[in-house]
Amino acid sequence: YVSSASNTWVNHCRDYSNMIIDKLMLSEKSLVVEIASNDGCLLENFHNKNIQCYGVEPTDEVANMSISKGIETYKKFFNSSVASELAHKNKADLICGNNVYAHVPDINDFTLGLSILLNEHGSITLEFPHLLKLIQYNQFDTIYHEHFSYLSLNTVNTIFNKYGLEIYDVDRLSTHGGSLRVYGAHKSAKKNISGTVANILEEENKFGIKDIKTYTSFQDKINLVTNDLKDFIKNAKNKKLVIAAYGAAAKGNTLLNFAGITDNDIDFVIDASPLKINMLLPGSHIPIYDISELKKNKPDVIIILPWNLSSEIKAILDNINDWGAEYVSFIPSTKIYK
């Protein structure tokens, strides 16, 4: 996964950095640390403003992309031990982590690491898909191997408290179908706590986030989506239509594999990341090509797998789709773009 492959995400990172620099009054004397810094897509916004920063990124290939931008990057998985190492040099004024908190196998040790590396008056911001939205909008395709946790504010609040941290503010985000950005600090910093924190905690409780029935009824909603997908493909195949997909995303693999879709059903998938071209989607074995393949094969139907980027992808396709292909996405429910 390469962050800069999505213009939507590039813009999100730029907007976040501008906001947080103003909110926390960061300067050249400040230190920003990003956990899971990927290709430096976020940190370059701080680097370009001469704000001290470094990333912690275990994936060698994308870490090298960040380093090539002049951003100091530690090629390690973040945990309390690594945090202690880094804290000996300097503690952070801001620690940020976007879409990593749900990915760590030991979320308790990870949170301990955040508390160790954060300076006395510093802030932590973490962005993660909101469990409430996952259930409310049937986003079951975000359940896959990289995600060890599916997080509510209630749960994150409990974990933070365990390690001497408290959440003092929360933003609702549109990213990934509905995410939260929590702002945390040491309890000893005595930050003013926004009313939004209590509001979202109450919203979750009213929704039934702690009620087992909320989860046991989820399967029926999932079955509706997968049955729609199978019926759509069956009808398209009966009409001899060529079917392609856009976006070799992890969430797409959950949907396709759960529905039992293979390369017999979808001819190929297009992706913007050069690292994925000429590979196969795991399980379904659908080949991955670059965007030039669309012009060559002119599919009748293009299934948008990363539904959270539908607007961006539709704009890309509209620029080349001169043969009138139909676009369709299936989450939270079937949507056909003419």
Beta strands, then each sheet from edge to edge (+ up, - down):
strand 1: 31-35
strand 2: 52-56
strand 3: 72-74
strand 4: 92-98
strand 5: 118-129
strand 6: 165-173
strand 7: 179-186
strand 8: 243-246
strand 9: 268-270
strand 10: 288-289
strand 11: 301-304
strand 12: 326-329
strand 13: 335-337
sheet 1: 3+ 2+ 1+ 4+ 5+ 7- 6+
sheet 2: 10+ 9+ 8+ 11+ 12+ 13-
end
